[in-house]
Amino acid sequence: MNEKTKLKGGDTEFDYEVPMETAKGVTAFFSVYHYIREMAYANGDMNAVAMIVDFKEAMEAIEMTERQKEAIHLVCTVGLNQREAGDIMGVKKQAVQHLVYSVASRVADYYAKKARGTKGGYGNGKNRRKET
């Protein structure tokens, strides 16, 4: 499942697509999430709205510590880089990177399960291949 939208920053508009079944793709999505929110709320972009709704569903389906929530908020919602987020949190950039990657891995797992056709990402027994 790839999240796809057109992002517009200033006079530039570009297509953006990330593989949400990989931690690397989710991390890339985190880095532009604040732009996607702007597209959704300020510009009324319905593709961006759909991405946010889908992403919020994934975030609610996973477990996170308070530190992970704080790191994700600072990086995604506020739009800080990891060094700036670390300064606010009182930790090094590498600690923020680890927190963000941990969440990205869980979100990617959620999307991978969803892409395999398991309801809600947790499996309902349907759409499974039979072992031979």
QUIMO-V43222 format. One record per residue. PHI is phi in whole degrees, -180 to 180 (none if undefined). OMEGA is omega as a letter, one per 40 degrees, with the letter a starting at -180 (none if undefined). Layout:
phi = {PHI & PHI}
omega = {OMEGA & OMEGA}
This chain:
phi = {none & -104 & -87 & -136 & -159 & -100 & -109 & -127 & -125 & 66 & -98 & -103 & -124 & -146 & -79 & -132 & -140 & -133 & -80 & -79 & -89 & -123 & -61 & -65 & -66 & -66 & -61 & -64 & -63 & -55 & -69 & -116 & -57 & -64 & -70 & -65 & -61 & -63 & -61 & -72 & -85 & -84 & -107 & 67 & -71 & -69 & -64 & -67 & -61 & -61 & -64 & -66 & -61 & -63 & -66 & -63 & -60 & -64 & -65 & -74 & -82 & -106 & -96 & -138 & -79 & -62 & -66 & -65 & -60 & -64 & -62 & -63 & -60 & -66 & -79 & -84 & -75 & -78 & 90 & -78 & -82 & -65 & -66 & -64 & -63 & -62 & -60 & -68 & -82 & 78 & -132 & -79 & -54 & -64 & -68 & -64 & -57 & -65 & -61 & -64 & -65 & -61 & -67 & -58 & -64 & -68 & -65 & -61 & -63 & -58 & -66 & -64 & -65 & -64 & -66 & -77 & 91 & -86 & -60 & 66 & 82 & -120 & 87 & -133 & 87 & -88 & 63 & -93 & -75 & -82 & -73 & -117}
omega = {i & i & a & i & i & i & i & i & a & i & a & i & i & i & a & a & i & i & a & i & i & i & i & i & i & i & i & i & i & a & i & a & a & i & i & i & i & i & a & a & a & a & i & i & a & i & i & i & i & i & a & i & i & a & i & i & i & a & i & a & a & i & i & i & i & i & i & i & i & i & i & i & a & a & a & a & a & i & i & i & a & i & i & i & i & i & i & a & a & i & i & i & a & i & i & i & i & i & a & a & i & i & i & i & i & i & i & i & i & a & i & i & i & a & i & i & i & a & i & i & a & i & i & i & i & i & i & i & i & i & i & none}
